Amino acid sequence: MNFLRRLPQALARPATPSAGFSTMRDISELPSTKKKVVGRFGVEWFLGRRPTEINARDVELPKPSFDPKPYKLQYRRYPGVASGLGAEYFYREGQRSPLSYFHMRSPASGDTVMVGATDPRATEARTIDNYVKEKTRGFAVQIVLEGRGVKAYFEPKFPNMKVRLGVGAKVKDLTEYCKRDPDVKVHVSGKGDVVVLHGPNKARVGTLAYRLLKQMQPRLLPYTGKGAHFAFHPAKRKAMRKK
């Protein structure tokens, strides 16, 4: 009877978290985290208590909040050949984040161009990167040939290029395509399964590469998988129809 009399009073008291209930406070503030207590099971094994929430399955990682002020001017270094773009590009009108441009020539830094902006994406523009690559290393693309009997070769040497798209298939003569652009060079691997095109810019290399690709792709490529495709871009396969 005494227990039943005390029960309503106990229910009327405000609920207080127990000493072992850790969700009412941040995990980093718990004594076990500060002391790095080990020897428990579950997520506390070996490393002490730690958060279990992760962002591995998030579509996008959480971004820091945008702080409009004060702006930070960040710079990116390019070779001296980037100065060929001139003031027409670096100081053009209508820029969302105006660029700062410095061309330095010294024994310590060498021939260097510094491009700065408040938005880091403006300093990493493709126009600058493509221009530097055009003046230095150029652009290249690979065409991969797959399937039994599929092979490309020179007979006897460049630019006399031949392609066979299977065992017993008719040999195609692609010499005309190799002569269309004298600045774009075509190379074939020793095994004959990789064709590499190298040239000064993306437009000229891509145009010739696509025309060669269309000549190396048979109609049944989506079903048999025999033929050519750009590297890292295989053709989509289709299921064969069963009778």
Disulfide bonds with the S-S distance in Angstrom:
none
